[in-house]
């Protein structure tokens, strides 16, 4: 038995910033958000596509994209960033600074000494940022920019619509063809293929911002949807045989029908949806005062397994702090007083008496 375990470990390459899954030994990388890694099963599997269905204004989806890129910079993993809505260089300049272990330990220690009300002492704690002997992923400070020395050492390739070239026989919008060709060349030149034999194996992080937005449209809606789905299908086939992971944010609010969103989720391996409270009635609702939006897990990865992981909790919410993006279990505030409906029910129950045997529910 020990020899079998040893052989399995030998087959898993030692790549910085990765770890094998405890469930199926699938190689994982971090999203840059430890609480999100914990929710989706430990991290992003190699060769997978992670789709983020953007919130209404795309603010929080862009923050998650920056975390994904920042984690690649810290772990010395190459990055390919593509966007038509924002200059990729601007996204790189806005990457958050990594928090060193000493500062993080100080924050954790101070949090442990906080006193809480006696009625909550025996409640189960929310494991939003799991800690242990080794934390997978890093924490970042959004108020500070990424350290310049880290950016100088990082390999970041940028793609934008300014330099569109090459032949296009598959897509009506040449931007899809050019981006797909760029990804294919990067995978080939960097020897990220499974069959390649590089001197040192590494993981390519592909970050695509707001794919399918207004700037990706064709002449007709059907053509635009067809190009988007075809691109995802081709990208998925490329990543399946490569040491690479793709994170794509998609503005699903621009689509006229939910059928396109369902097909996008079908093409992805992991799909989440962000519902921001900004501009909605929930923003001023006191029940959600501790959160910035709702977090939905629409699909989880099923690579090398018969069935995907079933999330333990489905009522999730996210909040953006100064130094952390947290995904937590949605806890509504407790109710300390009886409501008017409860008082009304008590009056009706007492008026019926014990001998009637029936309780009328026509309250209105």
N, C-alpha and C positions, 0 to 999 in steps of 0.2 A: 504493500500500500504506500509506503514511504517513497519507493522508487517511482510510482505513478505520479504522485504529487510533485516530485522533483522534476520529472520530465515535462509536466504541464508548466511549471514555472520557467523552465528553460525555453519553452516555445514562446513565451511572452517577452517581447523586446523591452529592454530597460530604456525608456524614453523619458526625459525630464518633463514634469508636469502631467504625468499620466499615472493611472493606477488600474489594476484589474478589478472588475466587478466581483463581489463576493457571491453573486448568484449564478453567473454563467461564464465568468472569467473574461468577459468582453472588456477590451481596453477602453478606459474612460478618460475624458479631460473635463476640467471644471468650466462652468459658465462664467466664473468670476463672482458669483453670488452663492456663498455656501448654503444659505437657506433654500435656494432654488435647487441646488444639487441634491439636497436632502429630499426634497419633495418629488423629484423625477427619478429617483432610484440611484443616486450616487454621482451622477454627472452625465455628460454627453458621450454616447458610444462613438468610436471611430468609424467613419464611413456613413454617418447619419446626417439628416437634415433637420434642423430645429427651426420651426416657424413660429414667429411671434405675431399674432394678430393685433395690430396696433390699436392703441386707445384713440379717442376721438381726435385729439390734437397731435398725437405721435410723440409726446414729450417723454413718457416713461419707457416706451419701446426704444427710443434713442438712447436713453440712459443704460438700459440693459445691453444694447449693442456696444456701448463704450466699455462696460464692464468686461464683456467678452473679449474685446480687443486688448484691454489693459492686462488681462490675465495672460494673454499671449506674449505681451512684451515682457512681463515679469518672469515667465517660465522659458523665455528664449525660443518661442515657437513662431515661425514665420506667419505673416498676416497678409491677406489679400482683401482690401477694402474697396467696395464698389458702390457708387451712388450717382444718381442724376439730379436729385433734389438739392443735395448739399455737396460742396467741394470736399472730397476725401481728406485733403490736407487740413481742413477746418476740424473735421472729426478727430483727426490724430492730435491736433493741438489742444483739444478739449479733453483728452484722456485724463482720468483722475489719478492722483498720486497714491502709491501703495503705502499702507500703514505698516510700519515695522512691528515686530513681535513685542518689543518692550512697551510701546504705546498701547497696543491691543491688550496686553496683559494688565496694564494699569486700569483700563476701562472695565475689563471683566471683573477685576478685584473690587473696584468701587461699586459695581452693580450688585455684587454678591452681598455687600454690607447694607444695602437698602432695606428698610423695614417696610412691611406691608401689613394690611389690616388682618386681624386675627381670623376673620371668616374665610380668608383666601389661603391660609397657610397650608392646608391639607389638599388643595386643588392641584391637579396635574399641571406641571409647567409646560408651556408651549416651546417645543424644540425648533425654534426658528433659525438659530445659528448653532448647529451641533458642534460641540468641542470634544476633544479627546487627546490622546497622546500625539496625534498628528492631524492637523486640520487640512483638509483638501480644499485648495483655493485660498485666496487672499482677501483682505478687506481694503477698501479704498476710501479716500477722502475726496468728496466731490468739490470741496471748496479750494482745493489745491490742484495744480497741474502736475502731470507726470514728470518725474525727475528727468532732466535733460540728458544725463549720462545714460539712462536706460533707453531713451528714444534713439540716441546715437548708435547704440549697439544693436538695436532691433532691426529686423528685416521686414519692412512694410512696403508692399506694392499697392499702388493706387490705380483705380480705373474710373474714368469719367467719360462723358459723351463727347468731349472735345476732340478725341483722336479716334473716331470710328473708321475702321478700315476692314478689308478682307471681303471675301465672297459671302453671299447670303442666298442660300437655296432653300432654307427651311422656314424662316420667319419673315413676316411682312415688315416688322420693325427691325432695322439692322442693328439696333442697340443690343437686342437679345443675342444675335449671332456673334457680335463682336465680344460681348462679355463671356459667352460660352467658349469661344475660341481662346480668349485670354486665360480662362481657368484651365482649359485643356493643355495649353502650352506650359503654364506654370506647374501643373502636376507632372508633365513629362520632363521638363528641364530640371526640376528639383528632385526628380527620382522618388516621388511620393507613391508610385504604384506599388502594389503588393508584390509584383514580380520583379521589381527593380532591386538592385543590390548596392545601395549607397554605403559609403564608409561609416556614416553616422546617421541613424534613422531619426526622423523628426516628424512633427505633425503640422500640417498646414491648416490655419484657421481662415475660413472664407466668410467674410462679413458683408452682407448685401443689405443696404439701407433702402427701405420703402420701395420694394420691387412691386411693379404694377401700378404705380401712382400715375398722375395725369401726364407726366413726361414720358411714360412708357406706352401711351395709347397709340392705337392704329386708327385707320379711317373709320372703322365700324367697331361696335362693342363686341360682336362675335369674334372678330379678328384679334382684338386685344386680349380677350379671355383665352383664345386658342393659343396665342403666342406665349402667354404666361404659363399655362399648363404644360405646353410642350417643352418650355425651358426647364421647368421643375422636373419633368420626366427625364430629360437628357442629363441634367445635373445629378440626379439621383443615381443614374447608371454609372456616371463617372466616379462618384464618391464611394460606391460600393466596392470598388477595386482599388481604393487609394487610402493612404494614411492621411485623411483630411476630414474636417467637420465643417458643415455649412450652417451659419445662422442667418436667417432671412426675416426681416420685418416687412409685413404686407399690410397696407391700409385697406382692410376689408370693408370699411364703411363706404368706400367708393363703388362697390359692386351693387348692381341693381337687384340681384337675387342671391339667396343663400346657397343655391346649387353650386356656384363657383367656389364659395368658401368651403363647402363640403369636399369638393374635388381637390382643393389645395391641401386640406387636412389629410386626404387619402394619399397624396403624393409625398407628404412629409412623414418623418419618423416620430417626432415629438411636436405637438402643437399646443400652444397655450393662447389664451385670450386675456387682454387687459381691458377692464372697464373703469375708466377714470371718473372720479366724482366731479371733476372740474366742469362747470357749466351746466350741471344737473341739479335736481332738487336734493339729491343725496349729499351734496356739498355742505348744505346748511342743516342737515338732519343730525341731531345730537347723538343718534345711535351709532353713526359712523365717524364721529369726531376724531377718533384715534387712527384713522386710516385714510389713504389717498385714493383707493380704488379696490375693486373686486378682482380676484385672480381665478381664472378658470383653466383647468387642465382638460383639454378636449381629446388629446391622444398621447399615449405613452409608447415608448419603443418596444418592439417585440423581436429584436434581432437575436438569433441563436437561442430562442426559447419558443415554446408552444403557445404561450399566452402572454400578453403584456402584464406589467406590474399593475396591480389594483391599488390606487391611492388610498391611504388610510383615512384621510379626511378630504371632503369635497367643498366644504364651506371655508374658502380661503380668501384672504385679503392681503394687500401689499401697502407698505408705507415707505416713504423716502425720507430718511433722516439725513443729517449733515454728512455723516460718514458711512451710512449703510443703506442698502436697499433690502428690505426685509419682506419675506413671504411668511405669513403667519396664519394660524387658524382663526377664523372670524369669531370673536367673542363679543356678544352684545352685553351692555351693562346690565347688572342685576336689577330686579324690580323689588323695591323695599316696601311699597305700600300696595294695598289692594286696589284694584281698578274699579271704576264705576260699574263695569259689567259684572264683576265678581259680586259686588254688593247687591246688584239687581237679581242675580241668580239666587243669592241667599234668601232674599225676600220672597221670591217666587216659590222656592223649595219649602220654606216654613209655612207659607199660606196654603199649600196643598194638603198638608196634614199626612198622618201615617195611614189613615183609613182609606184614602182615595185610591191608592194603588197606581195612579197615573200622574205624570208630570207634563204639563202643557208647555210647548216650546214656541208658541206663537206670541213672541215678545213684542212684536211691532204691529 
